[in-house]
Amino acid sequence: MEYPEFKQFKKVEDETTLAHCYEDEKGNRFYVEPGFYFNLMGFKDKRPEAFPKILRGIQAAIERDHRVIFCGNFESPFVEKEGYVYLEIEDITDPLRIFFEDKSRGSDYGD
C-alpha cells in the first residue's frame, strides 16, 4: 500500500519492518506505521478541512525531532529503533486543537 501523503519524501527500504520509511532532503528519517496511517486517514475522513494543517504538523515534528516513528500505539510499536521519537496521531493533532470523537462503540444496553 502506498501512502500518497508522503510522496514528496524519498522512500527508504527497511527489510526489518512493515512500516514505511522515508527521508527528507535534510536527511531526517521517519517511519509511518500502518496504525498511525489508519488514524491519519480517520482524520482525513472526519475532519477534511483540518487535514492540511495535520500534514504541516507532521512535517514540523520531522524537522524538530529528526528521527521519528509515527506509530499507532507507542506502548507496542511495530518499529523499535534507538534514537527515535515515538509519536501517535494525538501527539500531532492535540497541540493543533484538532479533535474528533469516535462514537462507534457498541451499545451500553444489556440483554
N, C-alpha and C positions, 0 to 999 in steps of 0.2 A: 504494500500500500504506500502510495506517495503522499507526502504532506505538502501540498502546493503553497501553503502559507510560509514555508521556509525555502522556497525555490531560489531565492536570491543568495543563499549561502552555499558554499562548497560542501557536497556530501562526502563524508569520510567513512570508509569501510571499517567496521569493527566486528570481527567474526565472533567476539565473545558475548554478544548480546543481540537481542531482537530490536532494541531501541535504535532509532535513527540518530546518527551522529553527524554534526555539522560544524563547520568552521567559518568564521567571518574573515574579511580581508585584513583584519588586525591580528589574526592568529588566535582569537578567542574561540574556544571549543565548547560545544554543548550537546547534550543528549536530550531527545524527546521520547519519553516512554509512551507506550500505547494508552495507558490510563490517563496521562496528562492530556494527550491529544483528544481523547474521548471527551474529557471535561471541557477542553477548549472549544470543541465543536458544539457542546451543550450551550455555551455562552453565545456562540455564533448564531445558533438557532433561536435562543430565548431573548438575547439582547443584541440583535444585529447592529443597532445604532452605536453600540459601545465597542464593537469588535476591533475597529482600527486602533482605538485607544489601548486595548488589551495587547495588541501586537506591538505597539510602541512600548508598553510596559515590559514585555518580554525582551525587546531589544535593549532597553535600559538596564535590565538585570544582567544580560550578557556582557554589556560594556562595563558595568560596575564590578561584577564578580569574576569575569574572565573564564572561569571553568564552572559550568552549571549543568546539573542534571534536573531537567523538568520531569518530575515523577508524579505518578498517580497517588502514591502514599509514601511519605518519607520514612515511615517505620518499617516498610517492607518493599524497598525499591528493587526493580529489575537489574539496574546497573549500580555496581558498587565500585567507585573509583576514589582513590585517595587524592585529597586536594581539591575536590569538587564541592560546590554548594548545592544542596538539595532544595528545590522549590516545588511546591504544589501550586495548582491554579489559584487558590485563595491567596497565596503569597504575592501574586501579581494583581489580582482583582480587588482584594480588600483595601489596600492602600489607595487604589484608584476610586474607591467607593462605588464599585460596580458589583451588584449583588443580584442573585435570583434565588428564590426559594423553591426547592424541589418538593412538590406536593404529591408525588406519585407513590406515596406509601399506601399500604393496604388499609382496609377498614379497621376501625377501633372496636367495632361491634363483634361480640362473640356469637356463637350459635344459640 
